[in-house]
Amino acid sequence: MDARALKAKMILKDVSTDELCKATGMVPSTFYRKINCASEFTQGEISIIAHVLELSRDEVFAIFFADTVS
């Protein structure tokens, strides 16, 4: 999980944490646990986030399946 890349995309697309939480049905504390790798995003959550942020397949792979932990 590349949290920095996800946060950067959120900033570039002007999407807040609250907006992503609402779209995915998560509460903010759950979202923060997931971006800090204490828990994993589900396939459905990744799909919704990719749609909201207009991520390409390569971006989805780089953000959610990165070997480096942020």
N, C-alpha and C positions, 0 to 999 in steps of 0.2 A: 504494500500500500504506500503510495507516494502522496502523503497528505499535503505537502507543499504544492505539488502540481494541481491537486484538486482545489485547494484554496485559491491558487492563481487563476484557475478557470472560472471559479465563482466570481472573483473580482472582475475579470475581463468581461464576463457576461452579465455583470451587475445583478447577481443572484445571491440573496442572503441565506444564511444558515436556516432561518425561520422558514423561508420559501421552500428550501430543499426538504426540511423536516415535514412541512405540510404536504408536499407532493408525495413523499414516501410513507407518510403516516407514522414517522418516528417522533419521539420527543427529543429536544435538544441534547439531553444528557446521553441518550443512546447514540445519537449522531456523533458526539464528541468521543465516546468510547470507541466507536468504530473507526474514526479517522486516526485515533491514537493506538490502533491495533490491539485493543483489549478485547475486541469482538470483531467478527467479519461481516461485511455487507452481504446480503443475500443476492441471488441472481436477479430477482425482481427489483430490488432497491438499486442495483447497478444499472439496470435497464432504464428505470425512471430517471435517475440522475443523468445518465447519458443523454436521454431525450431532452431534459430540461436545459442542460448545459450545451446541447448540440455537439456532443463529442463524437469524433470519428472512432472507428474500431481500433485503430492504432493508439489513439489517446486513451480509450477505455483500458486496453491492455497495459499501457505504460503506467496509468494511474492505479488501477486496482490489482494488477498482478505483477507489480514491480518487485524485484528481489530486495531492494533497499527499503528499510523501514524508516519512516520520518517521524 
